[in-house]
């Protein structure tokens, strides 16, 4: 098997960046989910509430985070720490420390997205803060992440996407791209759902390894076009995932596996790197 694709999402719930290679940290691929948007109550805001966020492009330069939208000139957010005072923001049940970006960023989102961009503040994860991963599936180990929903890495496979798209086609539905699932690491596989049998994933040279912790339960974001924010087939591919029932012992629709880093802090991962898996059902 090999690494087929790598993705980083500097701003939670905005567009991702396809990478040829990435530095790997214990909290995720470098620069992943460093920023997120919050409302007036300092609660995280995602495409679940505002699908138009999917239409905001993201890039990184040596000096800035670059946000883009077809209706506005690009906005450059300096990588230097913002001058705003540290505040507490929430992601699900977690309370995190973050720095707010300038009001100019909030005005840009209003101009770009109209009503769906109103009342938003872009905040940056405080480097000195540690956000622990839920302990339920860590078996006594510990892990941290930034603003990801729960885990620092999401691993998916091409084989699973192929099987899903075959089922969608059989139901008269259009195929979906991997971007709908917002993974970090995509592994090239021949069969579907192979990752559900993996306990570990490791590079062939042995410098990097991940522990796969739990299946990723999917939400309505998978129904949103990750370039336009449009929902062209309401309920899909969630309905088809539910029918495929790849996790019969669990409720809901699942695709991919949440993971934590086992070793390799600071190493680089590249598209094309050979990998192998271990665990029940691993190839």
C-alpha positions in Angstrom: 0.0 0.0 0.0 1.1 3.6 -0.4 0.1 7.1 0.6 -2.2 8.4 -2.2 -3.2 11.8 -0.8 -2.4 14.2 2.0 -4.6 17.0 3.2 -4.2 19.8 5.7 -7.1 22.1 6.9 -5.5 25.2 8.5 -9.0 26.6 9.3 -11.6 24.2 10.7 -14.5 23.7 8.2 -13.0 25.8 5.4 -11.4 24.3 2.3 -8.4 22.0 2.7 -5.0 22.1 1.0 -3.7 19.1 -0.9 -0.1 18.4 -0.1 2.7 16.5 -1.7 4.4 16.1 1.7 3.8 17.3 5.2 5.6 17.4 8.5 3.9 15.2 11.1 3.4 16.3 14.7 1.6 14.6 17.5 -1.3 17.1 17.2 -1.7 16.3 13.5 -0.1 17.3 10.2 1.7 20.7 10.5 -0.8 23.6 10.5 -3.8 21.4 10.6 -6.9 23.1 12.3 -4.8 25.9 13.9 -7.6 28.3 13.3 -11.4 28.1 13.6 -14.4 30.4 13.5 -16.6 31.1 16.5 -19.8 33.0 17.1 -20.6 35.7 19.7 -20.8 33.0 22.4 -17.3 31.8 21.5 -18.7 28.5 20.2 -17.2 26.8 17.2 -19.0 27.3 13.8 -18.8 24.8 11.0 -20.4 23.8 7.7 -23.0 22.0 9.8 -24.6 25.4 10.5 -23.2 27.4 7.6 -22.5 25.4 4.4 -21.2 28.4 2.6 -18.0 28.1 4.6 -17.0 25.3 2.1 -16.6 28.0 -0.6 -13.8 29.7 1.2 -10.4 28.8 -0.2 -7.3 28.5 2.0 -3.6 28.7 1.3 -0.4 29.3 3.3 2.5 31.5 2.4 5.7 32.0 4.3 4.2 35.1 6.0 0.4 34.6 6.0 -2.8 32.5 6.0 -4.5 33.4 2.7 -8.3 33.3 2.5 -10.0 33.5 -0.9 -13.5 33.7 -2.3 -14.9 34.5 -5.7 -16.7 37.6 -4.4 -13.8 39.3 -2.7 -10.1 40.0 -3.0 -7.9 37.6 -1.1 -7.3 38.3 2.6 -3.8 37.8 4.1 -3.8 37.0 7.8 -0.3 37.3 9.2 1.2 34.2 10.8 2.6 36.4 13.6 0.5 36.0 16.7 -2.4 38.5 16.8 -2.6 41.3 19.3 -6.0 40.3 20.7 -6.3 39.1 24.3 -6.4 35.4 25.0 -9.9 34.0 25.2 -11.7 30.7 26.0 -13.6 29.1 23.0 -15.5 25.9 22.8 -15.3 22.9 20.5 -18.0 20.4 21.4 -17.6 19.9 25.1 -14.0 21.1 25.2 -12.9 24.6 26.3 -9.8 25.8 24.6 -7.6 28.9 24.8 -7.3 30.9 21.6 -6.3 34.3 20.2 -8.8 36.3 18.1 -7.7 37.6 14.7 -8.5 41.2 13.8 -11.9 42.6 13.1 -10.9 43.0 9.5 -11.1 39.2 9.2 -14.7 39.2 10.5 -15.6 42.0 8.0 -14.1 39.9 5.2 -16.2 36.9 6.0 -19.3 39.1 6.0 -18.4 40.6 2.6 -17.6 37.2 1.2 -20.5 35.1 2.5 -23.2 37.6 3.3 -25.7 36.4 6.0 -23.7 33.1 6.5 -20.6 35.1 7.2 -22.1 37.4 9.8 -21.1 37.4 13.5 -17.9 35.3 13.0 -14.5 35.7 14.6 -11.5 33.8 13.4 -9.4 32.5 16.4 -6.0 30.9 16.6 -5.2 28.0 18.9 -2.9 29.1 21.7 0.4 27.2 21.4 0.8 27.0 25.2 -2.6 25.3 25.6 -3.0 21.5 25.4 -6.3 20.0 24.3 -6.5 16.3 25.3 -8.1 13.7 23.1 -11.0 11.8 24.7 -9.5 9.0 26.8 -12.2 6.4 26.0 -10.3 4.8 23.1 -6.7 5.5 24.1 -6.3 2.5 26.4 -4.4 4.4 29.0 -2.3 6.4 26.6 -2.6 10.2 26.0 -2.8 12.4 22.9 -3.5 16.0 22.1 -5.0 17.8 19.1 -5.8 21.3 18.0 -9.3 22.3 16.7 -10.1 19.0 15.0 -13.4 17.4 16.1 -11.7 14.9 18.3 -8.6 13.3 17.0 -5.4 14.6 15.3 -5.6 12.4 12.3 -8.3 11.0 10.0 -7.2 8.0 7.8 -9.3 6.9 4.8 -8.7 4.6 1.9 -9.3 4.8 -1.9 -10.9 1.3 -1.8 -13.6 2.4 0.6 -14.4 5.4 -1.6 -14.6 3.2 -4.7 -17.0 0.8 -2.9 -19.2 3.8 -1.8 -19.2 5.3 -5.3 -20.2 1.9 -6.8 -23.1 1.8 -4.4 -24.1 5.4 -5.2 -24.1 4.6 -8.9 -26.2 1.5 -8.4 -28.8 3.8 -6.7 -28.7 6.3 -9.5 -26.6 8.8 -7.5 -23.5 10.7 -8.6 -20.1 9.7 -7.2 -18.5 11.9 -4.5 -14.9 12.9 -4.2 -12.7 12.1 -1.2 -12.8 15.8 -0.2 -16.4 15.2 1.2 -14.7 13.2 4.1 -12.0 15.8 4.9 -9.3 13.2 5.6 -5.6 13.9 6.5 -4.1 10.7 5.2 -5.5 8.7 2.2 -4.1 5.2 1.6 -4.3 3.5 -1.7 -6.0 0.1 -1.2 -7.6 -2.5 -3.5 -10.5 -3.5 -1.3 -13.1 -1.4 0.6 -13.2 -0.9 4.4 -9.7 -2.4 4.8 -8.8 0.4 7.3 -11.6 -0.9 9.6 -9.4 -3.9 10.3 -6.2 -2.0 11.0 -4.8 -1.4 14.5 -1.7 0.4 13.3 -0.4 2.0 10.2 3.3 2.4 9.6 5.6 3.7 6.9 7.7 1.0 5.3 10.9 2.6 6.5 9.5 2.6 10.1 10.0 6.3 10.9 6.3 7.0 11.3 3.5 5.0 12.9 -0.1 5.7 13.9 -2.6 3.9 16.1 -6.1 3.7 14.7 -8.5 4.4 17.6 -12.1 4.4 16.4 -14.3 4.6 13.3 -15.2 8.1 12.2 -18.9 8.7 12.4 -20.0 11.0 9.5 -22.3 14.0 9.6 -24.1 16.3 7.1 -20.8 17.9 6.0 -20.4 14.9 3.7 -23.5 16.1 1.8 -21.9 19.5 1.1 -19.9 20.2 -2.1 -16.5 21.2 -0.6 -15.8 23.8 -3.3 -19.2 25.6 -3.7 -21.1 24.8 -0.4 -24.0 23.5 -2.5 -26.1 20.4 -1.4 -27.1 18.9 -4.7 -28.3 15.5 -3.4 -29.8 16.0 0.0 -28.9 13.2 2.4 -26.2 11.6 0.2 -23.8 10.0 0.6 -25.0 9.5 4.2 -28.0 7.4 3.2 -25.9 5.1 1.1 -23.3 4.8 3.9 -26.0 3.8 6.3 -27.2 1.1 3.9 -23.7 -0.3 3.4 -23.5 -0.6 7.2 -19.7 -1.0 7.3 -19.8 -0.9 11.2 -22.8 -3.1 12.0 -22.1 -2.9 15.8 -22.3 0.9 15.8 -25.1 3.4 15.1 -24.8 5.9 12.3 -22.8 6.1 9.1 -19.0 5.6 9.2 -16.1 6.3 6.9 -12.5 6.2 7.8 -10.6 5.8 11.1 -9.6 8.4 13.7 -5.9 8.0 14.6 -3.1 9.2 16.9 0.6 9.3 16.3 2.6 6.4 17.8 6.0 7.6 16.7 7.7 9.9 14.3 7.2 13.4 15.8 8.7 15.9 13.4 9.2 13.4 10.5 7.9 14.1 7.0 5.3 12.0 5.2 5.1 12.1 1.4 2.6 11.1 -1.2 3.8 7.8 -2.6 5.4 6.6 0.6 4.9 2.9 1.1 2.9 1.9 4.2 1.7 -1.3 5.8 -0.9 -2.0 8.4 -1.2 -4.5 11.3 -4.2 -5.7 13.1 -7.3 -7.9 12.6 -8.0 -8.1 8.9 -4.9 -6.0 8.0 -3.3 -6.6 4.6 
